[in-house]
Amino acid sequence: MVDYREALEIILGLSFETQTETVPLLSAAGRYLSSSVQAPFDLPRFDNSAMDGFAMRAADCTSASPDRPVRLSVCGESAAGTPFQGRCSVGSAIRISTGAQVPADLDAVVPVEKVIDEGDAVAVSTPPVPGRHIRRRGEDVPRDEPLFGTGTRLHSATLSFLAMYNIPELPVFVPPRIGILTSGDEIKAHGEPLRETDVVGVNIYYLEQELRAFGCEPRVFGIASDKPESFRELLTEALEWSK
């Protein structure tokens, strides 16, 4: 009789040919990556505001104080999905919403609750800090950063993250086919009539469910009798199918 550890070493020592395929991202749940995936672009893709407020040059407001606020003219607006297209001159600012693009020539965002909105102008009473409330391009994930490595199990969280990059398909391993069979004159399939000395072959159903949850493609080939030819027939069928 081969014990468990010896049997495990024999199985792990066997060489299996691993096949790969490419599948749509939205159909890849439960599969395993066959190669690593890198970020195709920066995340965020552009400098954007972390707050609703006003984008401006910090240098324009270095003298701002509650007693002597600095007033900047409002020359436009940058909204999420609709960036500001103009250019801000010195002494001006733009309205900006959370997630909206910050123009390259502006280096600070002041939240709306920290200013006095006068319509065509904004009063700033505290010097803004350069870079404050701005999420820089690539600060979360830079382009070409490894996202997930070979062998990663794909589930709702990983697939949702990859979907942010609009990746259409993924390289995955083909699920291994595993045939399941057992033998014994006393073992019966679930649902069959049982004699007093019979038992249900629950192990084959347990293995099927566990292998399926692990990402394999299992198939139950049934229960052979104690006759060698019966077991040989099932085993031959299982080996042929699982190639």
Secondary structure, DSSP 8 states (H G I E B T S, - for coil): ---HHHHHHHHHHS-----EEEEEGGG-TT-BBSS-EE-SS-BSSS-EESSSEEEE-GGGGTT--SSS-EEEEEEEEEBTTB---S---TTEEEEE-TT-B--TT--EEEEGGGEEE-SSEEEE-S---TTTTEE-TTSSB-TT-EEE-TT-B--HHHHHHHHTTT--EEEEE---EEEEEEE-TTEE-TTS---TT-EE-HHHHHHHHHHHHHT-EEEEEEEE-SSHHHHHHHHHHHHHHT-
